[in-house]
């Protein structure tokens, strides 16, 4: 397998003082040795928005030229019959020089999805589809989106390499609008690869629900494109929560069962997670039939009070509401 690595100049190789961290030269040497031994048909490139000549001049200035295969400017126009293939399999969001010390394990971690993640996705598919066939959950789905009851969505994005996890209640049924190109049914490996690359694929783009979250993440120099992923309490894209207001018992029983069954295992696979950012509120538990407006509980409060198998995994992480 080839592994072509591109390192930026300003703000990455060069810090804010236009210097190079003392650790960088040794780390680049180790990267070069590892690539020569394990990825001989690959390259380590230094690139810059200022152009290839600029990148080369900075490498020469700091005595780093020999570590790089070539120097290049960043692309402005790409002509390709398969534009999604241009997206990198991994992006390391650079915050500062302290990242040099852990750069090698960060770069060379196994690409997701792992066999363990694919296996778990397979279990989730089997359970959710069977529940629908048996009539246990079919009445919870929106019939306008027929693929939604055959394709659970256990996660969005590169879960196994994510540092930030956003957490919601369940996927939107409109994720399965016909324009979003979902097959009627997908097996575990195919579904896992689509979900790992969910934010990297340009067509269809990520669902609009993620836009305000992406804005919040970028304020903290994070992104679903690089170091964040999303999980829901339930992977089932049922009808929107507001439709269960006043008659939510069955919906919440499904959410509770799914979360206790699968969420701890999904969070355990997110081994690089540093923070969980919890989104919004969840429908109030009621079977009164009264649809009069009332305050819904915040999602983190609901988890703490109702999901005893899940809360310990949330509690031990740095977390906040968004």
DODORO-382773 format. One line per 4 residues: their letters; for each residue z, x, y of N, C-alpha, C. Coordinates in Angstrom, 3 decimals. Atoms other than C-alpha are relative to their C-alpha. Last residue first. Example, Ala and Ser with C-alpha at 12.3 -4.5 7.8 and 13.67 -1.06 7.14 Angstrom:
sa) -0.060 -0.820 -1.190 7.140 13.670 -1.060 0.730 -0.770 1.090; 0.000 0.890 -1.190 7.800 12.300 -4.500 0.000 0.900 1.200
// end
This chain:
xxxx) 1.133 -0.096 -0.923 22.503 -22.947 22.418 -0.646 -1.372 0.143; 0.833 1.188 -0.087 25.955 -22.800 20.878 -1.155 0.278 0.950; -0.119 0.776 -1.216 27.543 -19.499 19.884 -0.862 -1.242 -0.109; 0.757 1.257 -0.104 28.171 -17.250 16.918 0.183 -0.607 1.386
xxxx) 0.056 0.267 -1.432 29.397 -13.807 15.818 -0.889 -1.222 0.177; 1.072 -0.566 -0.824 29.660 -14.206 12.084 0.298 -0.225 1.479; -0.135 -1.455 -0.017 32.758 -14.687 9.884 -1.066 0.691 0.846; -1.199 -0.446 -0.695 33.010 -18.371 10.752 0.079 1.514 0.129
xxxx) 0.221 0.093 -1.441 29.458 -19.224 9.762 1.143 0.669 0.750; 1.133 -0.872 -0.295 29.743 -18.018 6.151 -0.311 0.009 1.498; -0.420 -1.409 0.086 33.241 -19.514 5.871 -1.126 0.980 0.316; -0.706 -0.511 -1.175 31.848 -22.828 7.254 0.465 1.444 -0.142
xxxx) 0.865 -0.680 -0.961 29.289 -23.398 4.516 0.800 0.698 1.090; 0.660 -1.117 0.682 31.303 -24.349 1.428 -0.815 0.839 0.967; -0.984 -1.025 0.344 33.698 -26.447 3.526 -0.623 1.186 -0.728; 0.727 -0.826 0.965 30.937 -28.454 5.157 0.851 1.208 -0.386
xxxx) 0.576 0.725 1.133 32.671 -31.370 6.880 -0.607 0.874 -1.093; -0.804 1.121 0.472 35.017 -30.255 9.647 -0.492 -0.618 -1.301; -1.381 -0.402 0.239 33.649 -26.781 10.374 0.810 -1.120 -0.653; -0.038 -0.912 1.145 30.046 -27.891 9.940 1.437 0.373 -0.343
xxxx) 0.292 0.766 1.213 30.488 -30.888 12.227 0.092 0.893 -1.241; -1.195 0.777 0.314 32.159 -28.780 14.903 -0.194 -0.786 -1.291; -0.998 -0.934 0.527 29.261 -26.292 14.756 1.308 -0.717 -0.347; 0.307 -0.401 1.366 26.740 -29.134 15.046 1.040 0.963 -0.573
xxxx) 0.736 -1.265 -0.011 28.265 -30.742 18.075 -0.111 0.529 -1.423; -0.758 -1.259 0.085 29.375 -34.288 17.372 -0.908 1.221 0.106; 0.135 -0.612 1.315 27.281 -37.216 18.660 0.804 1.295 -0.047; 0.064 -1.464 0.045 28.503 -39.183 21.660 -0.113 0.489 -1.434
xxxx) -1.330 -0.601 0.063 27.684 -42.882 21.586 -0.173 1.506 -0.157; -0.157 -1.439 -0.188 24.654 -45.027 22.411 1.461 0.413 -0.127; -0.447 -0.292 -1.350 24.560 -48.526 20.933 0.289 1.488 0.135; 0.788 -1.097 -0.555 22.671 -48.548 17.652 0.338 0.284 1.460
xxxx) -0.029 0.065 -1.469 25.262 -50.630 15.806 -0.711 1.212 0.578; 1.245 0.607 -0.445 24.286 -50.864 12.139 -0.098 -0.102 1.507; -0.251 1.250 -0.707 27.912 -50.227 11.277 -1.277 -0.746 0.354; 0.835 0.975 0.698 27.153 -47.576 8.644 0.142 -1.377 0.637
xxxx) -0.271 1.419 -0.204 28.373 -44.622 10.694 -0.902 -0.836 -0.892; -0.102 0.678 1.305 28.553 -40.822 10.692 0.409 -1.460 0.220; -1.354 0.428 0.353 27.455 -39.684 14.162 -0.020 -0.728 -1.335; -0.253 1.429 -0.095 24.064 -37.960 14.328 1.416 -0.343 -0.490
xxxx) 0.424 0.689 1.207 24.154 -34.196 14.721 0.446 -1.452 0.087; -0.961 0.939 0.557 24.318 -32.072 17.853 -0.590 -0.674 -1.229; -0.088 1.429 -0.210 22.550 -29.108 19.397 1.090 -0.746 -0.740; 0.754 0.839 -0.915 21.547 -25.702 18.164 0.416 -1.466 -0.068
xxxx) -0.009 1.348 0.563 23.830 -23.100 16.646 -0.542 -0.983 1.029; 0.059 0.803 -1.213 23.151 -19.431 17.359 -0.274 -1.446 -0.411; 0.543 1.320 0.302 24.233 -17.239 14.458 0.098 -0.843 1.260; -0.491 1.124 -0.785 24.708 -13.537 15.225 -0.689 -1.280 -0.455
xxxx) -1.089 -0.433 -0.866 24.399 -10.171 13.513 0.610 -1.169 0.771; -0.441 0.912 -1.068 22.150 -11.015 10.592 1.209 0.561 0.740; -0.039 -0.711 -1.280 20.717 -8.044 8.692 0.555 -0.848 1.143; -0.976 -1.097 0.042 21.548 -9.387 5.228 0.110 0.775 1.314
xxxx) 0.226 -0.524 -1.356 19.850 -12.734 5.689 0.961 1.153 0.254; 1.248 -0.771 0.033 19.854 -13.265 1.908 -0.355 0.568 1.370; -0.281 -1.242 0.724 23.519 -14.306 2.081 -1.242 0.882 -0.083; -0.681 -0.911 -0.928 22.637 -16.841 4.759 0.319 1.328 -0.670
xxxx) 0.969 -0.440 -1.002 20.113 -18.440 2.415 0.635 0.989 0.975; 0.910 -0.938 0.663 22.631 -18.515 -0.438 -1.063 0.504 0.967; -0.667 -1.286 0.255 25.342 -20.055 1.747 -0.923 1.029 -0.633; -0.173 -0.806 -1.204 22.820 -22.646 3.023 0.771 1.297 -0.234
xxxx) 0.978 -1.067 -0.266 21.636 -23.846 -0.376 0.323 0.900 1.188; 0.711 -0.539 1.168 24.062 -26.199 -2.159 -0.779 1.277 0.340; -0.968 -0.632 0.897 26.584 -26.868 0.613 -0.679 0.675 -1.187; -0.617 -1.144 -0.675 23.790 -27.475 3.112 0.978 0.716 -0.920
xxxx) 0.969 -1.093 -0.120 21.750 -29.676 0.779 0.645 1.249 0.594; 0.269 -0.523 1.343 24.730 -31.833 -0.196 -0.958 1.185 0.056; -1.194 -0.698 0.498 25.899 -32.251 3.388 -0.272 0.646 -1.351; -0.167 -1.236 -0.757 22.400 -33.100 4.669 1.174 0.806 -0.547
xxxx) 1.070 -0.920 0.404 21.842 -35.661 1.902 0.156 1.347 0.697; -0.352 -0.421 1.368 25.227 -37.275 2.547 -1.041 0.978 -0.543; -0.998 -1.063 -0.101 24.342 -37.250 6.243 0.483 0.452 -1.377; 0.596 -1.198 -0.575 21.128 -39.204 5.667 1.006 1.152 0.016
xxxx) 0.868 -0.609 1.018 22.791 -41.661 3.332 -0.645 1.283 0.507; -0.771 -0.487 1.137 25.636 -42.360 5.770 -0.885 0.713 -1.023; 0.270 -1.405 0.286 23.529 -42.527 8.940 0.629 0.529 -1.283; 0.117 0.183 1.454 23.183 -46.224 9.699 -0.318 1.359 -0.625
xxxx) -0.591 1.278 0.380 24.165 -46.530 13.345 -0.080 -0.284 -1.482; -1.162 0.323 -0.826 21.791 -43.737 14.376 0.500 -1.403 -0.338; -1.132 0.279 0.880 19.475 -42.997 11.448 1.255 -0.369 0.781; 0.293 1.198 0.785 16.288 -43.290 13.512 1.139 -0.368 -0.942
xxxx) -0.306 1.178 -0.802 17.751 -40.824 16.025 -0.269 -1.301 -0.761; -1.399 0.424 0.100 17.790 -38.168 13.334 0.292 -1.290 0.740; -0.827 -0.617 -1.041 14.004 -37.907 13.046 1.396 -0.607 -0.022; 0.167 0.614 -1.312 12.544 -39.055 9.738 0.953 0.644 1.000
xxxx) -0.119 1.446 0.021 12.849 -36.558 6.903 -0.314 -0.577 1.383; 0.540 0.501 -1.262 11.584 -32.982 6.932 -0.030 -1.529 -0.022; 0.868 1.169 0.161 13.845 -31.804 4.101 -0.417 -0.547 1.369; 1.399 -0.422 -0.118 15.197 -28.232 4.318 -0.980 -1.170 -0.007
xxxx) 0.827 0.555 1.076 18.712 -29.465 5.110 -1.436 0.460 0.179; -0.964 0.420 1.018 21.290 -27.562 7.147 -0.715 -0.578 -1.210; -0.583 1.314 -0.226 18.401 -25.910 8.977 1.001 -0.323 -1.107; -0.370 0.748 1.202 17.508 -22.221 9.167 0.513 -1.367 0.436
xxxx) -0.680 1.290 -0.122 15.691 -20.257 11.869 0.271 -0.591 -1.374; 0.527 0.991 0.935 14.635 -16.630 12.218 0.831 -1.265 0.137; -0.719 1.268 0.148 15.086 -13.889 14.817 -0.706 -0.889 -1.016; -1.303 -0.192 0.634 14.201 -10.187 15.053 0.818 -1.272 -0.137
xxxx) -0.466 -1.336 0.377 10.527 -9.768 15.937 1.309 -0.013 -0.790; 1.102 -0.881 0.388 8.307 -12.757 16.618 0.491 1.338 -0.530; 0.398 0.352 1.369 11.242 -15.178 16.585 -1.138 0.896 -0.492; 1.174 0.850 0.168 12.352 -13.283 19.662 -0.185 -0.345 -1.463
xxxx) 0.233 0.333 1.404 15.253 -11.339 21.126 -1.214 -0.917 -0.086; 0.903 -1.001 0.580 15.663 -9.594 24.478 -0.134 -0.160 -1.512; -0.855 -1.014 0.618 18.665 -11.786 25.416 -0.809 1.076 -0.717; -0.947 -0.395 -1.052 16.637 -13.919 27.842 0.934 1.101 -0.501
xxxx) 0.599 -1.089 -0.778 13.983 -13.829 25.126 0.867 0.416 1.179; -0.086 -1.266 0.720 16.205 -15.848 22.797 -0.526 1.160 0.841; -1.407 -0.436 -0.008 16.636 -18.644 25.332 0.143 1.358 -0.681; -0.313 -0.381 -1.377 12.865 -18.899 25.853 1.429 0.519 0.107
xxxx) 0.625 -1.307 -0.215 12.287 -18.872 22.094 0.286 0.500 1.406; -0.842 -0.994 0.683 14.787 -21.714 21.760 -0.557 1.402 0.197; -1.192 -0.286 -0.819 12.943 -23.723 24.415 0.944 1.006 -0.653; 0.309 -0.617 -1.295 9.637 -23.249 22.522 1.241 0.234 0.861
xxxx) -0.543 -1.357 -0.106 10.960 -23.884 18.986 -0.185 0.619 1.388; -1.470 0.068 -0.035 10.503 -27.665 19.091 0.607 1.378 0.226; -0.488 -0.014 -1.372 6.831 -27.056 19.966 1.514 -0.056 0.130; -0.247 1.344 -0.517 6.076 -26.223 16.336 0.624 0.086 1.395
xxxx) -1.298 0.580 0.334 4.952 -22.630 15.806 0.143 -1.375 0.660; -1.151 -0.669 -0.613 1.246 -22.032 16.286 1.297 -0.646 -0.463; -0.598 0.707 -1.134 -1.317 -23.306 13.767 1.154 0.797 0.612; 0.527 1.343 0.208 -3.189 -21.104 14.106 0.375 -0.501 -1.391
xxxx) 0.410 0.583 -1.282 -1.655 -17.978 15.651 -0.551 -1.404 -0.156; 1.329 0.595 0.167 0.333 -16.908 12.615 -0.377 -0.735 1.280; 1.018 -1.034 -0.209 3.235 -14.608 13.470 -1.413 -0.568 -0.046; 0.135 -0.259 -1.438 5.856 -17.331 13.965 -1.077 1.040 0.309
xxxx) 0.162 1.234 -0.763 5.524 -18.782 10.452 -0.258 0.263 1.485; 0.965 -0.308 -1.060 4.988 -15.428 8.739 -0.203 -1.168 0.970; -0.342 -1.314 -0.544 8.096 -15.672 6.556 -0.890 0.329 1.195; -1.187 0.146 -0.842 7.388 -19.404 6.185 0.447 1.336 0.582
xxxx) 0.341 0.723 -1.232 3.806 -18.961 4.970 1.210 -0.063 0.931; 0.794 -0.865 -0.869 4.862 -16.229 2.552 -0.393 -0.718 1.290; -0.861 -1.058 -0.538 7.638 -18.389 1.096 -0.767 0.902 0.956; -0.832 0.572 -1.063 5.332 -21.397 0.701 0.864 1.067 0.657
xxxx) 0.879 0.332 -1.116 2.757 -19.381 -1.248 0.809 -0.552 1.175; 0.447 -1.245 -0.613 5.417 -17.818 -3.473 -0.852 -0.285 1.229; -1.058 -0.745 -0.691 7.216 -21.094 -4.179 -0.504 1.241 0.731; -0.950 -0.626 0.924 4.280 -23.362 -4.967 0.843 1.022 0.758
xxxx) 0.121 -1.456 0.055 2.743 -25.538 -2.294 1.009 0.545 -0.996; -1.079 -0.635 0.756 2.043 -29.287 -2.248 -0.253 1.506 -0.038; -0.837 1.106 0.472 -0.008 -31.528 0.057 1.173 0.508 -0.829; 0.490 0.560 1.252 -1.288 -28.426 1.840 0.940 -1.113 -0.446
xxxx) -0.834 -0.137 1.189 -0.155 -27.982 5.423 -0.727 -0.578 -1.210; 0.643 -0.682 1.143 -2.815 -27.442 8.077 0.935 0.259 -1.183; -0.773 -1.211 0.253 -0.870 -28.172 11.270 -0.321 0.625 -1.363; 0.564 -1.146 -0.720 -3.486 -30.611 12.564 0.710 1.309 -0.318
xxxx) 1.203 -0.489 0.684 -2.519 -33.117 9.845 -0.617 1.213 0.693; 1.171 0.638 -0.580 0.975 -33.448 11.305 -1.249 0.631 -0.610; 1.042 0.271 0.991 3.451 -31.958 8.859 -1.125 -0.878 0.553; 0.469 -1.298 0.502 5.735 -30.317 11.428 -1.189 -0.211 -0.926
xxxx) 1.295 -0.289 -0.632 5.829 -33.859 12.799 -0.466 1.424 -0.251; 1.100 0.500 0.831 8.546 -34.564 10.227 -1.364 0.303 0.598; 0.625 1.194 -0.546 10.841 -32.241 12.203 -1.093 -0.508 -0.940; 1.317 -0.166 -0.625 12.845 -29.798 10.135 -0.536 -1.330 0.512
xxxx) 1.069 0.137 0.992 16.564 -30.471 9.555 -1.344 0.145 0.700; -0.368 1.013 1.004 19.948 -29.927 11.233 -1.064 -0.127 -1.079; 0.163 1.393 -0.387 19.674 -26.734 13.279 0.351 -0.932 -1.141; -0.359 0.985 1.029 20.696 -23.077 13.033 -0.127 -1.403 0.563
xxxx) -0.284 1.274 -0.653 19.294 -20.081 14.873 0.167 -1.055 -1.081; 0.344 1.215 0.720 19.693 -16.779 13.068 0.319 -1.192 0.888; -0.475 1.228 -0.616 19.593 -13.483 14.974 -0.482 -1.180 -0.843; -1.326 -0.312 -0.534 19.290 -10.096 13.249 0.654 -1.237 0.616
xxxx) -0.419 0.527 -1.301 16.368 -11.197 11.091 1.412 0.455 0.360; -0.082 -1.104 -0.955 15.053 -8.975 8.290 0.519 -0.432 1.366; -0.692 -1.133 0.616 15.644 -11.315 5.352 0.117 1.205 0.925; -1.436 0.187 0.198 14.838 -14.445 7.338 0.703 1.272 -0.446
xxxx) -0.329 -1.093 0.927 11.383 -13.411 8.554 1.517 0.056 -0.212; -0.030 -1.375 -0.470 10.476 -16.732 10.132 0.494 0.973 -1.048; 1.186 -0.308 -0.811 11.302 -20.404 9.492 0.133 1.451 0.451; -0.192 -0.912 -1.124 13.713 -21.356 6.708 -1.305 0.102 0.770
xxxx) -1.349 -0.583 0.028 14.246 -23.734 3.763 0.305 0.914 1.180; 0.085 -1.205 -0.838 11.205 -25.855 4.625 1.393 0.615 0.074; -1.225 -0.308 -0.741 10.736 -28.468 1.892 -0.199 1.272 0.822; -0.148 -1.373 -0.483 7.128 -29.272 1.050 1.311 0.154 0.774
xxxx) 0.380 -0.916 1.079 6.505 -32.360 -1.084 0.183 1.471 0.395; -0.911 0.171 1.128 8.251 -34.998 1.036 -0.332 0.906 -1.172; -1.366 -0.429 -0.308 6.644 -33.767 4.264 0.941 -0.108 -1.186; -0.295 -1.292 0.625 3.072 -33.880 2.947 1.469 0.394 0.150
xxxx) -0.165 0.046 1.461 2.793 -37.639 3.603 0.314 1.331 -0.662; 0.184 -1.429 0.292 3.463 -37.456 7.354 0.189 0.207 -1.501; 1.141 -0.479 -0.784 3.036 -41.049 8.586 -0.317 1.469 -0.269; 1.237 0.155 0.774 5.259 -42.157 5.723 -1.239 0.429 0.779
xxxx) 0.937 0.710 -0.857 8.299 -40.754 7.525 -1.341 -0.053 -0.722; 1.139 -0.701 -0.591 10.844 -39.742 4.922 -0.860 -0.925 0.849; -0.425 -0.712 -1.196 14.325 -41.160 4.218 -1.173 0.647 0.749; -0.119 0.951 -1.110 13.084 -43.819 1.771 0.425 0.667 1.308
xxxx) 1.331 0.342 -0.511 11.887 -41.080 -0.604 0.071 -0.924 1.211; 0.130 -0.355 -1.419 15.395 -39.640 -0.971 -1.290 -0.500 0.630; -1.312 -0.249 -0.604 16.738 -40.761 -4.339 -0.089 0.240 1.507; -0.325 1.015 -0.983 13.487 -42.393 -5.447 1.322 0.205 0.706
xxxx) -1.001 0.917 0.564 13.258 -40.343 -8.631 0.399 -1.111 0.970; 0.621 0.712 1.123 10.026 -38.751 -7.421 0.959 -1.040 -0.568; 0.965 0.940 -0.562 11.667 -37.853 -4.100 -0.647 -0.836 -1.102; -0.759 1.060 -0.677 14.693 -36.292 -5.779 -0.930 -1.053 0.579
xxxx) -0.518 0.889 1.041 12.338 -34.401 -8.085 0.812 -1.139 0.601; 1.114 0.804 0.511 10.445 -32.983 -5.108 0.492 -0.976 -1.054; 0.386 0.981 -1.012 13.662 -31.871 -3.412 -1.141 -0.891 -0.478; -1.030 1.005 -0.231 15.110 -30.207 -6.530 -0.478 -1.072 0.974
xxxx) -0.204 0.785 1.223 11.993 -28.345 -7.659 0.979 -1.141 0.236; 1.168 0.860 0.217 11.097 -27.177 -4.148 0.236 -0.928 -1.182; -0.068 1.044 -1.014 14.638 -25.898 -3.555 -1.180 -0.959 -0.137; -1.062 0.939 0.383 14.654 -23.996 -6.837 0.076 -1.164 0.978
xxxx) 0.459 0.748 1.171 11.297 -22.398 -6.012 1.021 -1.033 -0.452; 0.946 0.996 -0.513 12.554 -21.421 -2.553 -0.533 -0.854 -1.146; -0.791 1.054 -0.626 15.495 -19.702 -4.266 -0.903 -1.096 0.558; -0.671 0.750 1.060 13.154 -17.750 -6.553 0.808 -1.156 0.575
xxxx) 1.020 0.850 0.627 10.954 -16.726 -3.615 0.621 -0.847 -1.098; 0.289 1.090 -0.922 14.038 -15.460 -1.773 -1.029 -0.954 -0.594; -1.169 0.891 -0.044 15.221 -13.443 -4.762 -0.256 -1.187 0.928; 0.025 0.844 1.200 11.737 -12.003 -5.329 1.163 -0.984 0.006
xxxx) -0.411 -0.666 1.221 11.785 -10.749 -1.758 -0.120 -0.958 -1.180; -1.147 0.498 0.745 9.829 -12.368 1.030 0.277 0.790 -1.268; -0.372 1.320 0.484 9.950 -10.072 2.921 -1.281 -0.814 -0.242; 0.557 1.138 -0.717 8.905 -6.474 3.285 0.383 -1.297 -0.695
xxxx) 1.021 0.700 0.771 11.263 -3.951 1.776 -0.499 -1.207 0.781; -0.558 1.041 0.842 13.117 -1.954 4.406 -1.139 -0.730 -0.692; 0.464 -0.057 1.375 11.180 1.073 5.607 0.720 -0.980 -0.922; 1.448 0.011 0.175 11.332 0.583 9.328 -0.425 -0.184 -1.440
xxxx) 0.557 1.213 -0.607 14.985 -0.407 9.642 -1.491 -0.106 -0.269; -0.257 1.151 0.872 16.120 2.227 7.149 -0.526 -1.308 0.563; 0.674 -0.146 1.294 14.249 4.855 9.214 0.332 -1.149 -0.951; 1.392 0.425 -0.033 15.308 3.602 12.654 -0.662 0.066 -1.372
xxxx) 0.234 0.905 1.126 19.048 3.707 12.094 -1.462 -0.412 -0.124; -0.800 -0.402 1.154 19.923 6.751 14.224 -0.217 -0.889 -1.226; 0.590 -1.099 0.756 17.013 6.157 16.598 0.780 0.284 -1.280; 0.703 0.473 1.190 18.393 2.753 17.591 -0.645 1.123 -0.815
xxxx) -0.928 0.080 1.132 20.971 4.270 19.962 -0.701 -0.426 -1.290; 0.001 -1.218 0.819 18.079 5.248 22.245 0.923 -0.069 -1.206; -0.483 -1.241 -0.584 17.638 1.723 23.577 0.081 1.132 -1.001; -0.969 0.230 -1.067 16.711 -1.910 23.088 0.457 1.298 0.670
xxxx) -0.724 -1.194 -0.454 13.558 -1.633 20.999 0.897 -0.333 1.187; -0.210 0.201 -1.432 12.428 -4.732 19.093 0.919 1.097 0.526; -1.335 -0.469 -0.359 11.252 -3.494 15.710 0.128 -0.128 1.511; -0.117 -0.456 -1.380 8.273 -5.576 14.605 1.434 0.415 0.254
xxxx) -1.347 -0.218 -0.507 7.349 -5.996 10.950 -0.086 0.481 1.436; -0.939 0.534 0.986 4.321 -7.322 9.100 1.436 0.182 0.444; -0.735 -0.966 0.829 2.219 -6.749 12.191 0.927 -0.696 -0.982; -1.439 0.048 -0.243 -0.199 -9.465 13.380 0.731 0.990 -0.900
xxxx) -0.327 -1.024 -0.989 -3.840 -8.406 13.180 1.506 0.059 0.251; -0.232 -1.256 0.716 -4.317 -10.362 9.940 0.372 1.132 0.945; -1.392 -0.118 0.446 -3.823 -13.561 11.970 0.311 1.309 -0.724; -0.970 -0.449 -0.998 -7.147 -12.804 13.758 1.443 0.067 -0.483
xxxx) -1.276 0.558 0.447 -9.297 -13.125 10.601 1.105 0.445 0.956; 0.274 1.277 0.663 -12.970 -12.600 11.488 1.269 -0.690 -0.479; -0.382 -0.032 1.408 -11.909 -9.961 14.024 -0.304 -1.356 -0.623; 1.070 0.782 0.620 -12.803 -8.968 17.574 0.188 0.103 -1.507
xxxx) 0.120 -0.192 1.443 -9.682 -7.828 19.410 -1.104 -0.911 -0.506; 0.893 0.970 0.628 -9.636 -7.365 23.181 -0.085 0.346 -1.485; 0.158 1.080 -0.962 -6.905 -5.655 25.193 -0.873 -1.118 -0.567; 1.249 0.778 -0.058 -5.689 -3.297 22.485 0.046 -1.093 1.056
xxxx) -0.229 1.297 0.643 -2.874 -0.838 23.271 -1.234 -0.872 0.170; -0.427 1.030 -0.931 -4.147 2.627 24.100 0.242 -1.294 -0.764; 0.878 1.126 -0.312 -4.254 5.229 21.381 0.571 -0.836 1.138; -0.546 0.593 -1.219 -2.946 8.536 20.111 -0.971 -1.077 0.472
xxxx) 0.967 0.226 -1.069 -3.518 9.860 16.591 0.723 -0.653 1.176; 1.351 -0.074 0.559 -1.789 11.010 13.420 -1.052 -0.098 1.095; 0.827 1.202 -0.088 1.487 11.727 15.171 -1.402 0.244 -0.546; -0.528 1.072 0.840 4.221 14.201 14.236 -0.943 -1.197 -0.089
xxxx) 0.260 -0.189 1.421 2.339 17.239 15.493 0.499 -1.103 -0.902; 1.380 0.323 0.379 2.250 16.041 19.098 -0.224 0.033 -1.511; -0.036 0.946 1.117 6.020 15.970 19.565 -1.384 -0.293 -0.576; 0.147 -0.740 1.248 6.594 18.961 21.859 0.005 -0.862 -1.244
xxxx) -1.299 -0.079 0.681 7.965 16.938 24.776 -0.092 0.659 -1.377; -1.040 -0.388 -0.947 5.064 17.415 27.198 1.347 0.215 -0.686; 0.129 -1.443 -0.250 2.569 17.293 24.351 1.129 0.496 0.894; -0.392 -0.667 1.245 3.811 13.835 23.265 -0.069 1.523 0.179
xxxx) -1.452 0.098 0.086 3.671 12.657 26.877 0.515 0.654 -1.280; -0.587 -0.917 -0.983 0.115 13.951 27.284 1.528 -0.020 -0.070; 0.099 -1.382 0.464 -0.999 12.287 24.048 0.704 0.961 0.962; -0.907 -0.149 1.135 0.295 8.892 25.133 -0.002 1.439 -0.506
xxxx) -1.363 -0.016 -0.527 -1.425 9.242 28.517 1.008 0.206 -1.127; -0.184 -1.312 -0.641 -4.691 10.176 26.853 1.412 0.141 0.571; -0.229 -1.032 0.990 -4.392 7.161 24.560 0.235 1.374 0.597; 1.126 -0.647 0.660 -4.036 4.621 27.333 0.383 1.131 -0.932
xxxx) 0.666 -0.889 -0.962 -1.570 3.335 29.929 -1.131 0.787 -0.635; 0.857 0.830 -0.839 -0.629 0.399 27.684 -0.737 0.816 1.034; -0.535 0.372 -1.303 0.651 3.045 25.327 -0.975 -0.916 0.716; 0.914 0.737 -0.865 0.256 4.221 21.772 0.689 -0.443 1.274
xxxx) -0.685 0.194 -1.271 1.728 6.830 19.472 -0.974 -0.710 0.931; 0.754 -0.043 -1.244 0.439 6.483 15.941 0.939 -0.158 1.198; -1.047 0.199 -0.995 1.902 7.254 12.523 -0.650 0.231 1.362; -0.105 -0.821 -1.195 -0.834 6.819 9.932 1.201 -0.366 0.855
xxxx) -0.458 0.722 -1.185 -1.412 5.614 6.405 0.123 0.943 1.188; 1.200 0.548 -0.640 -3.397 6.868 3.415 0.326 -0.748 1.294; 0.919 -1.052 -0.444 -0.586 9.191 2.281 -1.250 -0.508 0.717; 1.087 0.788 -0.588 2.038 6.423 2.206 -1.086 0.947 0.518
xxxx) 0.056 1.340 0.586 4.819 7.740 -0.049 -1.157 -0.856 0.510; -0.323 0.064 1.426 4.872 11.510 0.409 -0.290 -1.366 -0.610; 0.873 -0.918 0.745 3.073 11.921 3.739 0.213 -0.136 -1.508; 1.337 0.581 0.034 4.813 8.798 5.067 -0.976 0.891 -0.757
xxxx) -0.029 1.166 0.885 8.242 10.092 4.113 -1.382 -0.623 -0.116; -0.123 -0.471 1.381 7.569 13.508 5.662 -0.054 -1.161 -0.985; 1.259 -0.642 0.363 6.309 11.955 8.922 0.020 0.482 -1.458; 0.998 1.056 0.185 9.294 9.615 9.122 -1.322 0.593 -0.473
xxxx) -0.312 0.684 1.254 11.675 12.518 8.558 -0.996 -1.123 -0.296; 0.317 -0.934 1.097 10.021 14.578 11.311 0.237 -0.673 -1.354; 1.454 -0.008 0.146 10.079 11.575 13.651 -0.440 0.940 -1.115; 0.367 1.265 0.633 13.821 11.213 12.998 -1.513 -0.079 -0.196
xxxx) -0.355 -0.074 1.418 14.400 14.914 13.722 -0.385 -1.279 -0.727; 0.859 -0.979 0.664 12.472 14.745 16.999 0.290 0.082 -1.486; 1.338 0.504 0.272 14.122 11.493 18.124 -0.849 0.987 -0.799; 0.166 0.359 1.420 17.745 12.574 17.772 -1.450 -0.308 -0.366
xxxx) -0.060 -1.183 0.868 17.819 14.464 21.093 -0.213 -0.309 -1.478; -1.324 -0.152 0.602 16.666 11.286 22.935 0.005 1.206 -0.947; 0.015 0.348 1.414 13.421 11.835 24.797 1.389 0.269 -0.572; -0.308 -1.056 0.950 13.348 11.795 28.595 -0.072 -0.524 -1.418
xxxx) 1.241 -0.679 0.388 11.649 9.525 31.097 0.253 1.227 -0.854; 0.011 -1.232 -0.800 15.090 8.582 32.487 -1.242 0.844 -0.250; 0.111 0.382 -1.412 14.609 5.002 31.237 0.015 1.201 0.940; -1.029 0.925 -0.480 13.935 6.342 27.740 -0.165 -0.260 1.505
xxxx) -0.622 -0.480 -1.235 10.708 7.858 26.473 1.010 -1.027 0.479; -0.100 -1.443 0.218 9.873 7.106 22.832 0.655 0.662 1.218; -0.291 -0.118 1.432 10.755 3.483 23.576 0.147 1.484 -0.346; -1.050 0.932 0.371 10.839 2.517 27.262 0.355 0.039 -1.467
xxxx) -0.982 0.274 -1.056 7.515 4.175 27.969 1.001 -1.064 -0.435; -0.425 -1.161 -0.792 5.734 5.473 24.852 1.131 -0.382 0.952; 0.318 0.077 -1.417 5.318 2.809 22.153 0.535 1.237 0.729; -1.179 -0.155 -0.847 5.381 3.623 18.452 -0.437 0.021 1.457
xxxx) 0.322 -0.281 -1.391 2.701 2.366 16.050 1.295 0.029 0.810; -1.121 0.207 -0.917 3.174 2.516 12.287 -0.410 0.430 1.398; 0.345 -0.610 -1.276 0.427 2.090 9.699 1.051 -0.386 1.038; -1.057 0.321 -0.954 1.725 1.391 6.207 -0.310 0.754 1.288
xx) 0.024 -0.750 -1.247 -0.867 1.271 3.455 1.121 -0.454 0.919; 0.000 0.841 -1.196 0.000 0.000 0.000 0.000 0.874 1.244
// end
